[in-house]
Amino acid sequence: MPIQAGEIAVASEVAEALDGWISYSPLLYSAMATTPVSIARTVTAARYVERGGLVIVQANIVANAASSGGVGVQLPIAAVTGIGMLGSGVITGSGAPATQSGCAFLSGTDKVTISLPSTAFLDVASGQRVQISLAYQS
């Protein structure tokens, strides 16, 4: 039975509602502050599920090149415009930036960038891992 608005759902109902994850291979971008350019990457895991216009995304990507001007991740489905923060992002690995986590902000309708609330873009070095977890309206 579908979960209705205002209801409290048990874990098994949530798992059933999210059944049907789809794998995808997102691009990783550099220069998010100007004109994004894709950089080499290895996708460890990336998946999404869409239900009634709600898209939930999880991705774990290793950068095979450094970014400059902000790192970004491609979304599997375009988002509606006018929304800002979609979730969170983390950069880990040897030499990771002092601030390793930030908000995943929409860039256009098909990418997110990991930024601090002060609008400082986070960059990634080759070999570092970018992880995102977010939800948005398509």
C-alpha positions in Angstrom: 0.0 0.0 0.0 1.5 3.4 -0.9 2.6 5.7 1.9 0.1 8.6 2.3 1.0 12.2 3.2 0.9 12.7 7.0 1.3 9.0 7.8 4.2 7.6 9.8 5.9 4.9 7.7 7.8 1.9 9.1 11.2 1.0 7.6 9.8 -1.8 5.5 7.2 0.5 3.8 10.0 3.0 3.0 12.2 0.3 1.5 9.2 -0.9 -0.6 8.5 2.6 -1.8 12.2 3.0 -2.9 12.4 -0.4 -4.5 13.6 -0.1 -8.1 16.9 1.8 -7.8 18.5 2.4 -11.2 22.3 2.6 -11.7 23.8 5.5 -13.7 27.3 6.7 -14.6 27.5 10.4 -13.7 30.1 12.8 -15.2 32.3 14.6 -12.8 33.0 18.3 -13.6 35.6 21.0 -12.9 35.2 24.8 -13.3 31.6 24.8 -11.9 32.1 28.6 -11.1 32.4 29.4 -14.8 31.9 26.9 -17.7 31.9 23.3 -16.4 34.2 20.8 -18.1 34.1 17.0 -17.5 37.1 15.4 -15.9 38.3 11.8 -15.7 36.6 9.8 -13.0 35.8 6.2 -11.8 32.3 5.7 -10.7 32.3 3.3 -7.7 28.6 3.4 -7.3 25.8 5.7 -8.4 22.1 5.1 -8.3 18.8 6.9 -8.3 15.1 6.2 -7.9 12.2 8.4 -9.1 8.7 8.3 -7.6 6.0 10.8 -8.5 8.5 13.5 -9.5 10.8 13.0 -6.5 14.3 11.9 -7.4 16.6 10.5 -4.8 20.3 10.1 -5.7 23.3 8.5 -4.1 26.8 8.5 -5.8 30.3 7.6 -4.9 32.9 8.8 -7.5 36.7 8.8 -7.5 38.3 11.8 -9.3 41.1 10.8 -11.7 42.0 14.4 -12.3 41.9 17.6 -10.1 39.2 20.2 -10.3 39.6 24.0 -10.2 36.8 26.4 -9.6 34.5 23.9 -8.0 33.7 20.2 -8.5 30.3 19.1 -9.8 28.4 15.9 -10.4 25.9 15.2 -13.2 22.3 14.4 -12.2 20.5 11.5 -13.7 17.3 13.4 -14.4 16.9 17.2 -14.9 15.7 19.1 -11.8 13.1 21.9 -11.8 14.6 25.3 -11.6 14.3 27.6 -8.7 15.5 25.2 -6.0 18.8 25.7 -4.4 20.2 23.1 -2.0 19.4 19.5 -2.8 21.4 17.6 -0.2 25.0 17.1 0.9 28.4 16.2 -0.6 31.6 15.0 1.0 35.2 14.9 -0.4 37.5 12.3 1.2 40.9 10.9 0.6 44.6 11.8 1.0 45.0 15.6 1.0 41.3 16.3 1.1 40.4 19.9 1.8 40.2 21.1 5.4 36.5 21.5 5.0 35.5 18.2 3.5 31.7 18.5 3.4 29.3 21.0 2.0 25.8 21.5 0.5 25.0 20.0 -2.9 23.6 23.0 -4.7 21.8 22.9 -8.1 23.8 24.3 -11.0 21.5 24.7 -14.1 19.1 21.8 -14.1 21.5 18.9 -14.6 24.4 19.3 -12.2 25.1 19.8 -8.5 28.2 21.5 -7.1 29.5 21.0 -3.6 29.7 24.4 -1.9 29.9 26.0 1.5 27.1 28.2 2.6 29.5 31.1 2.0 29.3 30.1 -1.7 32.9 28.9 -1.6 33.2 26.0 -4.1 35.0 22.9 -3.0 37.6 21.3 -5.3 38.9 17.7 -5.5 42.4 16.4 -6.2 43.1 13.3 -8.3 42.5 10.2 -6.3 40.0 11.8 -3.9 36.4 10.6 -3.5 33.3 12.6 -4.1 30.1 11.4 -2.4 26.6 12.9 -2.7 23.3 12.1 -1.3 20.3 14.2 -2.3 16.7 14.5 -3.2 15.0 16.8 -5.7 11.9 17.4 -7.8 12.1 16.5 -11.5 
